[in-house]
């Protein structure tokens, strides 16, 4: 059974992205990054995917790692475009990228890559 995950506000109520487009620039910077640092740009990792037909899970782990823990995000996919819904928070630290399974769940691996954790909303 998948572990439940809490969501925290994304901190952005900006306009949705165009249909088919995910834009990391609408996400807030890492909380431990200097807000005046122009090099602290948020960008998506190379992996992510659809948890179900209307929800994508993506990570900003690589752009976050110099400031602290990487973050995972839930995006709502609709006919009017895509918009960030929430930042995911887990009951314990996770590492790596979220990998969607398409059945309403996604998984992460442990830092030592000897355990797989399955998550669901």
C-alpha positions as CSV (number, residue, x, y, z in Angstrom):
1,X,0.0,0.0,0.0
2,X,1.4,3.4,-0.9
3,X,2.5,5.8,1.8
4,X,0.4,9.0,2.0
5,X,2.2,12.2,1.3
6,X,1.2,15.7,2.5
7,X,1.4,18.7,0.3
8,X,2.5,22.2,1.1
9,X,1.5,25.3,-0.8
10,X,3.7,26.0,-3.8
11,X,3.9,29.7,-3.0
12,X,2.9,30.8,-6.5
13,X,-0.5,31.6,-7.9
14,X,0.9,32.6,-11.2
15,X,-0.8,32.0,-14.5
16,X,-1.0,28.4,-15.8
17,X,1.6,27.3,-18.4
18,X,0.5,26.8,-22.0
19,X,-1.0,23.4,-22.7
20,X,1.8,20.8,-22.7
21,X,4.3,23.0,-21.0
22,X,5.8,22.8,-17.5
23,X,7.8,25.9,-16.5
24,X,9.9,25.7,-13.3
25,X,10.2,29.5,-13.2
26,X,6.8,29.7,-11.6
27,X,8.0,27.8,-8.6
28,X,9.5,29.6,-5.6
29,X,13.2,29.5,-5.1
30,X,14.7,27.1,-2.5
31,X,13.9,28.4,1.0
32,X,17.6,28.3,1.9
33,X,18.8,30.2,-1.2
34,X,19.6,33.9,-1.1
35,X,16.6,35.6,-2.9
36,X,19.0,38.1,-4.5
37,X,21.2,35.4,-6.0
38,X,20.5,35.5,-9.7
39,X,22.2,32.1,-10.2
40,X,19.7,30.4,-7.8
41,X,17.4,29.5,-10.7
42,X,14.9,26.7,-10.2
43,X,14.8,24.1,-13.0
44,X,13.2,20.7,-13.4
45,X,15.2,17.5,-13.2
46,X,15.3,15.2,-16.3
47,X,12.8,12.8,-14.9
48,X,9.2,13.2,-13.8
49,X,6.0,11.8,-15.1
50,X,2.2,11.4,-14.8
51,X,0.9,10.0,-11.6
52,X,-2.5,9.8,-13.3
53,X,-4.2,11.5,-16.3
54,X,-4.5,14.8,-14.5
55,X,-1.5,15.0,-12.2
56,X,2.2,15.1,-12.8
57,X,5.0,14.7,-10.3
58,X,8.3,16.4,-11.0
59,X,11.5,17.3,-9.1
60,X,13.8,20.3,-8.7
61,X,16.4,18.2,-6.9
62,X,19.4,19.1,-9.0
63,X,18.8,22.9,-8.8
64,X,18.0,22.7,-5.1
65,X,21.0,20.5,-3.9
66,X,23.5,23.4,-3.5
67,X,21.0,25.0,-1.0
68,X,19.7,22.0,0.8
69,X,17.2,19.2,0.3
70,X,15.7,18.7,-3.1
71,X,12.0,19.2,-3.6
72,X,9.3,17.3,-5.4
73,X,6.1,19.0,-6.8
74,X,2.6,18.0,-7.9
75,X,1.3,19.7,-11.0
76,X,-2.4,19.7,-12.0
77,X,-2.9,19.1,-15.7
78,X,-6.0,20.6,-17.3
79,X,-7.4,21.8,-20.6
80,X,-6.3,25.4,-19.8
81,X,-2.7,24.4,-19.2
82,X,-0.6,23.1,-16.3
83,X,-0.2,24.8,-13.0
84,X,1.8,24.0,-9.9
85,X,-0.5,22.7,-7.2
86,X,1.7,21.8,-4.2
87,X,5.2,20.9,-3.0
88,X,5.3,17.4,-1.6
89,X,6.4,16.7,1.9
90,X,7.3,13.2,3.0
91,X,7.2,11.7,6.5
92,X,10.9,11.1,6.4
93,X,13.8,12.4,4.2
94,X,13.8,11.0,0.6
95,X,16.5,11.3,-2.0
96,X,16.6,11.3,-5.7
97,X,14.0,11.9,-8.2
98,X,10.3,11.1,-8.2
99,X,9.4,8.4,-10.7
100,X,5.7,8.2,-11.7
101,X,4.1,4.8,-12.3
102,X,0.9,6.1,-13.9
103,X,-1.5,4.2,-11.5
104,X,-1.8,7.0,-9.0
105,X,1.5,6.4,-7.3
106,X,5.2,7.3,-7.7
107,X,8.4,6.0,-6.1
108,X,11.6,7.2,-4.8
109,X,14.7,5.3,-3.8
110,X,16.8,5.6,-0.6
111,X,20.1,7.5,-0.6
112,X,21.9,4.1,-0.7
113,X,19.6,2.9,-3.5
114,X,18.8,-0.3,-1.5
115,X,15.2,0.5,-0.8
116,X,12.2,1.7,-2.9
117,X,9.5,3.9,-1.3
118,X,6.1,3.9,-3.0
119,X,3.9,7.1,-2.5
120,X,0.4,8.1,-3.2
121,X,-1.7,11.2,-2.6
